[in-house]
Amino acid sequence: MTERFDLLVIGGGSGGLAHAQRAAEYGANAAVVEYGPLGGTCVNVGCVPKKVMWYAAHHAHQMRHAADYGFDVSVNGHNWRALKARRDSYVKRLNDIYDSNLKKRRVTYIPGRARFVDANTVAVDDKEFAAERIVIATGGGPIVPDIPGAELGITSDGFFELEEQPKRVLVAGSGYVAVELAGIFNGLGSETQLVARKERVLRSFDKMLSTELMDAMQSSGIKLDTGVIPDSVEKTDNGLVLRATDGREFGPVDSILWAIGRAPNTACLNVDNAGVNTDEKGFVPTDELQRTNVENIHAVGDVTGREALTPVAIAAGRRLADRLYGDMDGRHLDYRLIPTVIFCHPTIGTVGLTEDQARAEYGDTIRVYTSRFTPMFYALGENKQRSAMKLITLGDEERVVGCHIIGEGADEMLQGFAIAMRMGATKKDFDDTVAIHPTNAEEIVTMR
C-alpha cells in the first residue's frame, strides 16, 4: 500500500530539512527521505566538522605567537585521535537534534535511498510513497579523478575518517575545500603541499584574495605548485607519489587528498521516470522559484548547481515553503550579493562582484579602493601575517558592489558589511561610519 503525503523531500541535509520543517509549521503533512545521517554534508562531512578542525589549527597559530606577549608556552604535541573523537561526538549530538526536531514538527523520517517511480511517487527499498509535491535536495559529493591509482587517495569525506594525522600530505585542488584542508593540515603540523591545475587558487574569487592567500600559504610553510594536471598515483616503499601529465612528480607523501570539485547526487534517483531534466553534469536546473521542468517537483541546495553553501540551501528551502504553504506569493531567494567565508589561514570574507566582473559589466564607471596592512596582533613579533581589503564601487554615488577581505577576523566582520551592501550602502556611508579602533574592521571604513 502506498503511503501519501502533501510533501515528500528527498534528502535530509540543510536545504531539505529546512524546507520540510517550515512546510510542516504551515500545516503540510511532510516526509523526509535520507539514506545517511541527518544533516547532510554540512553537519557530517562539511562545514561543522571542518570548522572544528579549523579551530584546532587556529589554536596552534595563536600558541605560536604567545611568546610575543610574554608567555612561556611549550606544546607537547597534538592528539588528532582525541580531537576526532570529541568532534564525532559533537556531530552525533547534532544528528540526534535534527531527528528530534523532525519529531517535534511531526515530519515523517523515512530512512533509505529514494528513487522516482513517476512524478508523484518514489520508492524506498520495497515501499512506495506518493506526494502532491516532491522536492529534490540530495546535495552532492566529492569527485575523484579518473586516473590510474586515484583510489589510493582520499576525499574530504575521507579526511573526516582519518584516525591519525598524516605526517606528509598532498592536497590536489584549488577551491574552498583544497585551501581550507591544506591550511588545517599545515596548521596542525603536517608537511603539506598543494597542487593546483591552473595558475592560482580560488580562481572564481577576486584576484587580490587569491594572490594574498597564495603568499600567506607559502609563508606558513605550505609548498604550492601550479599548472599541475594529475596523471597517475603510485604507491612506493616511501609513500604515495603523484605524477603530472608534464612529467613532474610530487611526493612521496603519506596521504593524497582529492579536492577537485563536487558532483550532484542524482545518479541513483531515476529522475527520468519523473521526467525531470538534468544538465550535462547531472545537476537539476531550476528557475528563480526553485521549480524544475516538472510542475510539482522542485529542487533546492547543492543539487541545483547554484552556490554550494549551507545558508543558501536553508534560505532557498524556507522561502520555497513560505511560497508553497505560507501564502507568500512570489517569495524566493535572491541569489545576488550572497556573502561567503573561506576558512583558510588567514580567513577570507567576500560578497558581491570581483574587480574583473565589475569592470566587465560596468567598465570605467567603477572605482576600486584597497588597503594592505599588518594587523596589530603581529605588532610585537617578527613573524607577521598581512591583511588586505578591497571595496568596489559603482557610479557617481559610489554604491558598494563588491567587498573582499583576507586576514584576521574576516569571517566575523563580513556579515555586517553584507547587510549594508544589500541595503544599497555607498562609499560615503562607509566613510561616515565612525571606525572602531583598534580593529582590523576599521580599515573598511577608512579607505581613501
N, C-alpha and C positions, 0 to 999 in steps of 0.2 A: 504494500500500500504506500502511495506517495504522500509524504508529509508536505503541507503547504504553508507558505509564509507570505507576508506582504513584501518582505525584502530579504534577499539572500546575498551576503557578502562573501566573496571568495578571497580569503587572505586575512589573517589575524595580525597584521602589522599595524603601524601607526595610522595610516590612512583608512584602512578597513575598519579598525576598531573605533576610530573617531566617528566615522560615518554611521556605523551600526548603532552606537550608543546614543548619538544625537537623534537619529531617527526614532529609536525606542523612546526617548524622552518626549517625543511628539506623539507617541501612541502607536507607532508601527510595530507589528509583530515581526521581529527581525531575528536572523540567524547568521552566524559566522562560521565558515569552514576553514580550518587551518590544520595542516599536517605536521607542523613543527611546534616549538614552544611559542606561546603567545607573546606578542610584542614585536615580532618580525626582526628584520635586520638591525634596526636601531638599538633595540634593547639587548639582543642576544649576541650579535657579531658586528656591531657598528658603533654608533655614537656613544652609547653609555659605557660599555667596557673599554672603548678607545679612550674616553675622557679619564677613566680611572688610571689607565696606563700613562696618559699624558701627565696627570698629576704626579705620578711617581717620578717621571723624568724631570718634571718641573722642580720637585723637591731636591733632586740631585743637583740641579742647576743652582738652586738657592744655597745649598750647602757648600758648593764650590766657591761661592762668594762670601760666605760667612766670615772668613778671616779678614776681609776688607773692613769689617765692622767690629773687629777686636775679639772675635770668638775663636777659641782653640777647639776646633772640631775635628774628630777623627771618625771616618766612616769605615766600618769593618765589614764591607761587602753589602750585597743586596740579595734578599731571599725571594727570587722570582716565584718559586713554588708556593710560598706563603701568600704572596700578593695575589696570585691566580686563585687560590682557594677562597680568599676573602672576596675577591671580585666576583667569582662564580656564585658565591652565596648571596651576594647583593643582587645579582641578576635573577637568581631563583626567587627571591622575595618579590621582585618586580613582576615576574611571571605569575606568581600567586595573586598579586594585587590586581592584575588585569583579569584573571579568572574571577576574582571576587566582584570586580566592577561589572562584569557581564551579568553575573547572577543578580546583583542589585538592580540592574536595569531590565532584568528579565529578557536578556538576549540569549537565545539558544546557541550553545557552543557545540559544533559538530567536528570532532577530531577526525582527520583523514584528508585524503587528496581528492579534490573535486575535478570532474571533467564534464563538459557540456554534453547533454543528450539532445537538447534543442534550445531555442531562445528563452524558454521559461523553465527549463528543467536541468538539474545537474545530478550526476551520480557520484556517490561517495562510497567506496567499496561496493557492497551489493545492495545499497539502498538508494532510492531516488527522492529528490526534494524539488519542489516546484515553488516558484515565487512570481509575483506580479512584476517585480523589478529585481535585476541582478546587477551587482557592482563587482567589477574585476579589480582587485587590489593585491595582486600576488607579488609585487615587488620585483627584485632582480637578484642576480648572484654573480660572483666574480668569474672573469674569463681566464682560461688557461690557454696559452698559445699552442697552436698545432705544429709543434716541432718535436724532433726526437729527444726523449729524456725529460720532457716538460713535467711529467708526472713525479719526478724527483723533487720538484719544488712544492711550495705551499702557496695558498692564497691568504687573503685577510681572514677568512674563516679559520684556516689552519693556524694563523697567528694566535688566535684566542684559545687554541687547543694545546699550545706549547707548554709542557710541564717544566722544561728547563730553558734557560736563556741561551741561545746560541752565541758562542764567543765571536764567531765571524759570520757576517750575514751580508747578502747582496739583495737589494730591492730593485726590481725591474719595473719601471713606470715613471710617470711624471705628473700625475694628478694629485687630488686630495689624499687618497689613501697612501700613495707612494711616499709623499713628503712627510705625512704625519707618522707613519710607522717607522720610516727611516730615522726620524727625529727621536722617537721613543727608544728604539734600539740603541742609538748613539748616546742618548742621554743616560741610559742605564749601564753603559759601559761596553756594549758590543762593538767590535771593529766593523764599521758599517760602510758599505759603498752603495751608491745608487747609479743605475744606468738608465738613461732616457733615450727614446727613439729619435727625438728631434733635438733642436739646438738649445732648448731651455725647458725648465719645468713650468707647470701651471700656465700653459700656452694660452688658455682662454681668458686669463686674468690680465690686468694691466701690466705692461712690461716692467714698470718700476717695481712692482711686487715680486715678479719673477727674478729680476736682477738682484734685488736686495736679498731675497731668500737664498739664492744660489751662493752669494758671497757669505752669508751667515752660516749656511750649511758647511761650506768648505772651511771656514774659520773655526767651526766647532769640531772639526776632525772627520767629517764625512767625506769620503772620496767620491767625486762626482764626475761621471763621464757622459758625454752626449753623442748623438749620432750612432747609437748602438741598436742594431736590429738583431734580436736573438735568433740564432740558427740551430743550436742544439745545446743540450746539457749532458755532461758525462760525470759519472761517479768514479773518482780516483781514490787511491790509497790515502791521499791527503785531504780529500773533501770533494765538494761539487765544483765543477768548472763550467762556466757559461761561455760558449763560443758565439761570436757575432758573425754576420754574413761577410764582413770585410776582413775576417781572419783574426781579429783581436780576441784575446782570451781574458776572462775575468774570474778570479778565484786563485786558489781553492778556498771555499767557504764551507761552513757547517750547514747553512740554510740559504736557499734561494726563495724569495717571496715574489710572486707574480701580482703586480698591481697595475694591470694594463687595461682596465675597464670592466664594466659590468653589463650583463645581458639580461633581458626580461625573462621572468619565469612564466612563459606561455606555452612552451613546447608540449606539456602534458595536459593542457586544458581542453584540447579538441575544439578550439574556437570555431572551426569550420562548421561543426554541427549546429552552431547557433547563428552562422552567417556573419560573424564578427570579422572585420578586416584587421589585418596587422601589416606593418611595414616590412621592408626587406630585412630588418634586424629582429623582427618579432615583437616590437612594441605595438601597443594598442593606441592608435591615434584618437584624439577626442577634440571636440570644439571647445569654445570658452566655457560652456556649461557642463563640461565633462561627459558629453554624450558621444557614444560610438556611433557607427553607421546603423546599428540596430536600435530601434526606438526605445525599448525598455531596458537596454543594457548600457551601463555607464562604466567608467574606469577612473581611478584616482591613483596618485603616487608614482613611484618609480617605473611601473609597468607602462606608463603613458609616454615615457621618453622625455618628459619635461624635467625641470630642475629636480635632481635626485636628493632632496633634502627632507628630513623628517617633518619640520614645521610646515613645509609646503604640502605634503601629503595630508597632514592633520587639517590644515586650513581648507584644502580643497574638499576633503571628506565632510567636514562640518558644514561648509557652505552649500554643498550639494544636498545634504539633509535639510538644511534650512529652506531651500527652494522646493524640494520634492514633498516634504512633510510639514514644514513650518509656515506655509503660505507666504514665503518671501519671494515673490515673483522676480526673476532675473538675478537673484543672488548668486554670485560666483566669485572665484578667486581671481584677482588681478595679478598676473604673473610678472608685471613690471616692478622694478625697484624692490626686488627681494634681497634682503641682506643675508650675508653668509660669512661664516668664520672658518678658517682653516687652522686646526690645532697643530701647527708645526712649531718649530722653535727657531725664531720667535713667532708668536701668533700673527695671523693676518685677518683683518676685517675688511669687507668690501661690499659696496652697494652701488648700483647704477651703472652707467656707461664707462667703459675703459676710454683712455685717451684716443686710441685708434678708432674705436666705434664712434665716439663723439665727432671726431674730425671727418670720418666717412659720411656721417649723417648730416652734420651741420656746418662743416667747412670752417671758414675763418670766423664764424660767429661765436666760437668758444674761446674761453680764456682758462689757462691752467695755472694753478698755484701749487707749489711744492715746498716741503720742509724736510730736511735731513738733520738729525741731531743725535747726541748721545744722552740717553736718559740719566737722570740724577742718580738712579740706583747704582750706576757704574762709576760715579764720580770719585770714589775712594780707592778704586782698584786699577790694576793695569790691564786686565782682560775685559775689554768693553764690547758691547753689542749695540749697533746703531739702530735707530728707528727712522722711519720715513713715512711721510703722509702726502697725499695729493688730493686737491679739490679741482673738479672740472665744472666750469660754469658756462651758462648759455645766454647769449644775447646781451643787450644793454642793461637789463635788470640783473644779469649775472645769477640766474636761477641755478642752484647747485644740482647737477645731473649725474655726478659721479663723486664718490668718496672712497678713498683707498688708503688703508693703514697697515703698516707692518711694524711690530715692536711690542714692548711690554704693555699689557693691558688692552691691546687692540680688540680682543674678544669681548671684553666687558663694555668698552666705550662705544662700540658701533651702534648698539640698539637705539640710543637716544638720537644719534645723528640720522639714522634711517627714518625715524618718526618725523624729524624736521624736514627731511627731503620729501617725504610723502605729502607733507603739508605745503610744499612749494617754497621752502626756505631759499633765500638768496644769500649771496656772499655778504651783503650788508647786514642781514640778520645774524650771520655768524660773527661778523666783526663787532656788532653792537651787543653781543653777549659777553658779559664780564668773565674773564678767564679765571679758572680755579687753579691757584698756584701754591706750591709747585707740583704739577702733574704733567704726564705726557699728553693728556687730552687737551690741555690748554693750547697746544700748537695748532689745533684745528681752527680755533677762533682768533688766532693772532697772525695768520699768514698774510704776507704782502707781496 
